[in-house]
Amino acid sequence: MKIVYWSGSGNTERMAELIKKGIISSGQTVETSLVSEVNVDDLLKDEILVLGCPAMGDEVLEESEFEPFIEEIASKVSGKKVALFGSYGWGDGQWMRDFEERMISYGCTIISEPLIIQYAPDGSENECIDFGKQITSA
Ligand SMILES: Cc1cc2nc3c(=O)[nH]c(=O)nc-3n(C[C@H](O)[C@H](O)[C@H](O)COP(=O)(O)O)c2cc1C
């Protein structure tokens, strides 16, 4: 399994590491990968995609790396199981509702409620770890 993410100030990256911990504790293997470094052909061999991006711009995905990645995979992910996560700041989570709706429109099934954490996951470590565990039981 792979966790693919973008993170500007490290909060989504910390979430990715905690989710990884949860996946590993369930006995599965997982790698984290920056979206800028992911091999898309390789990634698309997996049945489950774990994707993380914070709220950026005005309630959108990060526009220079993550948004182009989503556009690239859009027509190739029908039938995949997808788990979404990301950090946000002052908004109400609209970016993630849009992200979820978008992945569903591409034919994906969402595994459990997307995980959103305001700023750093301090105090929410277990929530992230549990999210990782849920992914493995999907
Ligand atoms: C350029 C920029 C735009 C942002 N836009 C939003 C936004 O629209 N809504 C929101 O809730 N937070 C917004 N934020 C706050 C980030 O989502 C928040 O700081 C998050 O923790 C960043 O995650 P990261 O550390 O993984 O980059 C924005 C932050 C930056 C730097």
The ligand as an ORCA input file, in Angstrom:
! r2SCAN-3c Opt
* xyz 0 1
  C      -1.468     29.284      0.948
  C      -2.341     28.675      2.015
  C      -3.695     28.567      1.799
  C      -4.535     27.991      2.760
  N      -5.880     27.904      2.531
  C      -6.686     27.353      3.467
  C      -8.074     27.234      3.258
  O      -8.616     27.614      2.216
  N      -8.829     26.669      4.232
  C      -8.289     26.213      5.415
  O      -9.008     25.692      6.257
  N      -6.950     26.305      5.638
  C      -6.146     26.854      4.699
  N      -4.788     26.929      4.920
  C      -4.241     26.399      6.183
  C      -3.587     25.042      5.961
  O      -4.514     24.112      5.426
  C      -3.040     24.540      7.290
  O      -2.031     25.408      7.720
  C      -2.520     23.115      7.215
  O      -2.173     22.690      8.524
  C      -1.323     23.005      6.298
  O      -0.955     21.649      6.210
  P       0.551     21.210      5.870
  O       1.376     21.516      7.112
  O       0.475     19.769      5.581
  O       0.992     22.036      4.697
  C      -3.968     27.507      3.965
  C      -2.584     27.619      4.172
  C      -1.778     28.179      3.219
  C      -0.291     28.267      3.472
*
